[in-house]
Amino acid sequence: IVRINLTDANDVSASCISSVAEMMYMSKDNLYLSASINDQTVLHKVSLDTNLTYQASGSVEGIIGWRSAPNLRLSEQNDFLRIVTSHYSSGEPEHKLSILSQQGNVLTTVATLPNDTHPETIGKPGEDIFAVRFLGDRGYIVTFERIDPLYVIDLADPSNPKVLGALEIPGFSS
């Protein structure tokens, strides 16, 4: 990872992480590298300070995948990383929202959706994720098969995410 100050080309710093990196997401303060390994997504967090300091690593079940802007499946807000992954081992995609927080040098899962309190799934059987966007305390997920349901996720309490509602209309996004 190399940082070049565009107003002073002599101000350059670099950091090396020995890991596979298939995708990158950057927030205002941090850079996240991720890779899919054995049906999990492994994440590495690097601070965007002047030294590009390694912060933490962690993993979540499922993969981000390559469809429709995978970097938009991640979002950081108030020191919480929110990520939507999909698991394909059962033959039908199963989608999960995970919320992580840094604990020392480990990215620890704080909450997931679905969970015991909010067991409703993200998507119906056979539906894959078409798009994900995060805006403040909300997550928006569009799944796809023959119609495009839109799911609204409440993320105001990072330890208790929940599906607020779903909109299903005929047709599909293009």
Secondary structure in CASP SS format (residue, H / E / C, confidence):
PFRMAT SS
TARGET T0000
AUTHOR 0000-0000-0000
METHOD secondary structure of the structure
MODEL  1
I C 1.00
V E 1.00
R E 1.00
I E 1.00
N C 1.00
L C 1.00
T C 1.00
D C 1.00
A C 1.00
N C 1.00
D C 1.00
V E 1.00
S E 1.00
A E 1.00
S C 1.00
C C 1.00
I C 1.00
S C 1.00
S C 1.00
V C 1.00
A C 1.00
E C 1.00
M E 1.00
M E 1.00
Y E 1.00
M E 1.00
S C 1.00
K C 1.00
D C 1.00
N E 1.00
L E 1.00
Y E 1.00
L E 1.00
S E 1.00
A E 1.00
S E 1.00
I E 1.00
N C 1.00
D C 1.00
Q E 1.00
T E 1.00
V E 1.00
L E 1.00
H E 1.00
K E 1.00
V E 1.00
S E 1.00
L C 1.00
D C 1.00
T C 1.00
N C 1.00
L C 1.00
T C 1.00
Y E 1.00
Q E 1.00
A E 1.00
S E 1.00
G E 1.00
S E 1.00
V E 1.00
E E 1.00
G C 1.00
I E 1.00
I C 1.00
G C 1.00
W C 1.00
R C 1.00
S C 1.00
A C 1.00
P H 1.00
N H 1.00
L H 1.00
R H 1.00
L E 1.00
S E 1.00
E E 1.00
Q E 1.00
N C 1.00
D C 1.00
F E 1.00
L E 1.00
R E 1.00
I E 1.00
V E 1.00
T E 1.00
S E 1.00
H E 1.00
Y C 1.00
S C 1.00
S C 1.00
G C 1.00
E C 1.00
P C 1.00
E E 1.00
H E 1.00
K E 1.00
L E 1.00
S E 1.00
I E 1.00
L E 1.00
S E 1.00
Q E 1.00
Q E 1.00
G C 1.00
N C 1.00
V E 1.00
L E 1.00
T E 1.00
T E 1.00
V E 1.00
A E 1.00
T E 1.00
L E 1.00
P C 1.00
N C 1.00
D C 1.00
T C 1.00
H C 1.00
P C 1.00
E C 1.00
T C 1.00
I C 1.00
G C 1.00
K C 1.00
P C 1.00
G C 1.00
E C 1.00
D E 1.00
I E 1.00
F E 1.00
A E 1.00
V E 1.00
R E 1.00
F E 1.00
L E 1.00
G C 1.00
D C 1.00
R E 1.00
G E 1.00
Y E 1.00
I E 1.00
V E 1.00
T E 1.00
F E 1.00
E C 1.00
R C 1.00
I C 1.00
D C 1.00
P C 1.00
L E 1.00
Y E 1.00
V E 1.00
I E 1.00
D E 1.00
L C 1.00
A C 1.00
D C 1.00
P C 1.00
S C 1.00
N C 1.00
P C 1.00
K E 1.00
V E 1.00
L E 1.00
G E 1.00
A E 1.00
L E 1.00
E C 1.00
I C 1.00
P C 1.00
G C 1.00
F C 1.00
S C 1.00
S C 1.00
END
